Amino acid sequence: MIFKMPDIYFLASGVSEGYTPLNAFDGALLQAGIGNTNIVKMSSIVPPRCTLIDPIDLPPGALVPAAYAAITSDVPGEIISAGVAIALPEDENQNGLIMEYSAKGERRQIEEIVRTMAVEGMMLRGREIKALQSIAVEHTVENIGASLAAVVLWASS
């Protein structure tokens, strides 16, 4: 088995400027505290009974599942934002849902959209929401910039 079933998760975000779009994205990962791991982009499901924690230091080089939104731009003055939202069900034996969204625009707009996406996703599943959490970040591009928001999952044992 490559991954153990995650039982904890945390929210992370970062912004950066870089020499290239990839360098800017890498800088945003570093600012988010997950830049020295191998991020494995996953679809948007939180396992049942997964618990929110404060961000932790992950082992360098670890394979780390994450759902994330990211955007880069090379248009000076442009505002770019990324956000993620998590909807957790009333029944802790059911999975939760993560939604990701990034676009040109201000953080508050992007966060409102991604939260609405999470609510809609739970409605499609016929689930009542116990908790709705989100994080979003914005960046005004100087040269080449990136914004990133992520839900990082981890197995504590």
N, C-alpha and C positions, 0 to 999 in steps of 0.2 A: 504494500500500500504506500503510495507516494505521500498522501496527506492523511493525517488523523482528522477525525470529525472536529471542527472548531467548536470551542465552548465559550470563548470570549471574543470580543471585538472592540475596536476603538475607532474613533474618527480622527482623521488627519487632513491637513491642508497645507499648501505652500504655493508661493509665487516666486518667479525668478526671471532675470534677464540672462541671455546667453549669446554666444558667438553664432550659433545656429539654432533652429527650432529644437533639435534633439538636446543640445546643451542647456537650453532654457528649461525643457521638460525635466532633465536630470537635476538641475538646480532646484526646481519645485519639489521633486521627490526628496532631495536632501533636506530642504527646509521643512518638509512634512515629517521628517524623521524616519523615512523608509527608503532612502536612496542607496543604501549599501546592502540591500536585499534583492533577491530575484522576485519581482512582483509577477504573480500569475493572475492575469485578468480573468475574473470569473463572472458567471451570470449572477443574477441578483437575488439570491435566496440566503436568508439567515437561518441556520439550523435551529430546531426547537431548543428552548432553554439556554440559548446563548446569552451571555451577560456582558453588558457595556462596562468597560474599564477605562481608566485614564491611559493615555499612550504609554507603551513600554518600549524598552530597548530590545530590538530583535537581533538574533545572532547574525553577524555579517555573512552574506552569501546564502542565507536560508531561502527556501522556496516559500513565498508568502502569498496566500490567496487574498485578493482584494478586488472590490468593485470600485471603480473610480471613473470620474469625469475629468477630462483635461482639454485644454484649448491652448493653442499657440497663435501668435500673430506677429507680423513684421510691419504693422502700420502704426507709426509713432502717434501717441495720443489716444489710441483706441483703448476702450475699457473692455477687458475680457474677464469672464467669471466662470467658475465651476462650482457645482454643488452636488451633494448626495443627501438622500433622506432615507430613513429606516422606519418602517411601520411594523410594530410588533403586535401579534394577535392577543386577544383576551385569553385564549386557551394556550397555555405555554407548551403544550404538546404538539402544536402546529408550528410550521415554519413562519418566519417573518419575511419581509420583502424589502429590498433595497432598490432605489431608483437613482439614476445618475443623469446629470444634465449640465451642459456647458454651452455658452454662447457669448456673442458680443452683448455687453450690457452690464448693468450694475448688480452687485452681489444680492441685494434685497429682492430684485426681480427674479433672478435665477433661483434663489432659495424658495421663493413663493411657488414658482413653477414646479420645482422638483418635489416639494412637499405635496402639492396637489396630485402629481403623478403617483406618489406612494399611496395616497388615499384612494385614488382611482384603481390602482392595482389590487388593493385589498378588497375593494367593492367587487371587482371582477371575480375574486376568489370566494366571495360571500362570507368574509371574515370581519368581525368587529375588531376595532383597533384599541389596544390597551395603551400604547405609547407611540408617539411620533417624534423622532429625533432628526436633526439635520445640521449640516455645516455647509457653508459656502464661503468663497473667497473671491476677491476681485483684484485686478492688476491693471494699472495704466501703462501701456507699452511705451518704452523709451526707444528701443531699437528692435529687438526680437524678444518677446516676452511669453511667459507661460503661466497658467493658473491650473491648479490641481486640487481636487477634493476626493477623499477616499474613505471607504469603510474597510478596515484591515481585520481579517479574521485570523485566529490563532488557537491552537490546542494547548491548554495550560499544563496538561500532564504528559 
